[in-house]
Amino acid sequence: IATLDSEGVRISAALDGVPGAAEIYWGVVGQRLVVLTMLGPVKALKEASPAWDAIRTSLAVTEEQPSPKPTPKPN
């Protein structure tokens, strides 16, 4: 996922005779667990493969910076 090493699995199955598959990848990005899943009929997955690869390899997680707390002004 993104530029980090991640683990993943590919699962094949058939529903009502239609071949299908799922790709599931997970890893820690920043301080967050990220899980990416793509599933569907094999034909649709092949067509979506370029978009899936682009998402999977370019994902970025940015950390929000906490807002500064106002400090009381002396009287």
C-alpha positions in Angstrom: 0.0 0.0 0.0 1.5 3.3 -1.1 5.2 3.1 -0.6 5.0 0.8 2.4 5.2 -3.0 2.6 1.8 -4.6 3.1 0.3 -8.0 3.3 -2.5 -9.3 1.2 -4.4 -12.2 -0.1 -6.2 -13.2 -3.3 -9.3 -15.3 -3.1 -11.1 -17.0 -5.9 -14.7 -18.2 -5.9 -17.7 -18.7 -8.1 -21.3 -17.7 -7.4 -23.9 -19.3 -9.6 -21.2 -20.4 -12.0 -19.8 -16.9 -12.5 -16.1 -16.9 -11.6 -15.1 -14.1 -9.2 -12.2 -13.0 -7.0 -11.2 -10.7 -4.2 -7.9 -8.9 -3.5 -7.5 -7.7 0.1 -4.4 -5.8 1.3 -3.7 -4.4 4.7 -0.9 -2.4 6.4 -0.2 0.4 8.8 0.0 3.8 7.2 1.0 6.6 9.6 -0.8 5.5 12.7 -3.8 4.0 10.9 -4.6 0.5 9.9 -5.6 0.6 6.2 -7.5 -2.2 4.5 -8.1 -2.1 0.8 -10.5 -4.6 -0.8 -11.6 -5.2 -4.4 -14.0 -7.9 -5.2 -16.3 -8.9 -8.0 -16.5 -11.0 -11.2 -13.1 -11.8 -12.7 -14.0 -10.0 -16.0 -14.8 -6.8 -14.2 -11.7 -7.0 -12.0 -9.5 -7.3 -15.0 -11.0 -4.2 -16.5 -10.6 -2.3 -13.3 -7.1 -3.5 -12.7 -5.3 -0.3 -13.8 -7.5 1.9 -11.5 -7.0 -0.6 -8.6 -3.2 -0.5 -9.0 -3.2 3.3 -9.2 -5.3 3.6 -5.9 -3.3 0.9 -4.1 0.1 2.3 -5.0 -0.6 6.0 -4.6 -2.6 6.0 -1.4 -1.5 8.6 1.1 -2.7 9.3 4.7 -2.1 12.7 6.1 -2.1 13.4 9.8 -4.3 16.3 11.0 -2.5 18.8 13.1 -4.3 19.5 16.4 -5.6 23.1 16.7 -3.7 25.2 19.2 -5.5 25.7 22.4 -6.1 29.4 23.3 -4.1 30.6 26.3 -5.8 32.9 28.7 -4.7 36.5 28.8 -3.7 37.9 32.1 -5.8 40.8 33.4 
